[in-house]
């Protein structure tokens, strides 16, 4: 992955370890800048297993083309529960944004009951909401009323097809 430029936030998951340059270079076949050693030696470091862009929900709904097809991690409050595997994330913008629809397609993850205003991070791939494509690509068990409601409200709008959703504290999503 190429790291984003500027002030774009990312979510990093991995193992926390002590930064020992020689060990990290050996274990991960790295050639680190010696200046890094001066600043970080013997301090905590994360050995990243994954890195994902972490935009706000309103940023996504205002400019979805920037994120389509990418894995993103979206920190936000749950705005509305629309089904057993569908909910919206609050866009938190005063004007211009709209709430982001999230579909949980990972049947292996048992989605704990979510509550309105609960703080979560939803991680997955953003795509346009096209019912035929979603039904073809994911084994979702929607009732017809929910399908019609979502299609009427979100057709061709961005949808986050989430692989994981987990709760976080309010401080974790503060910007």
Beta strands, then each sheet from edge to edge (+ up, - down):
strand 1: 10-18
strand 2: 44-53
strand 3: 71-83
strand 4: 86-89
strand 5: 100-104
strand 6: 119-128
strand 7: 158-167
sheet 1: 1+ 2-
sheet 2: 3+ 4- 5+ 7+ 6- 3+
end
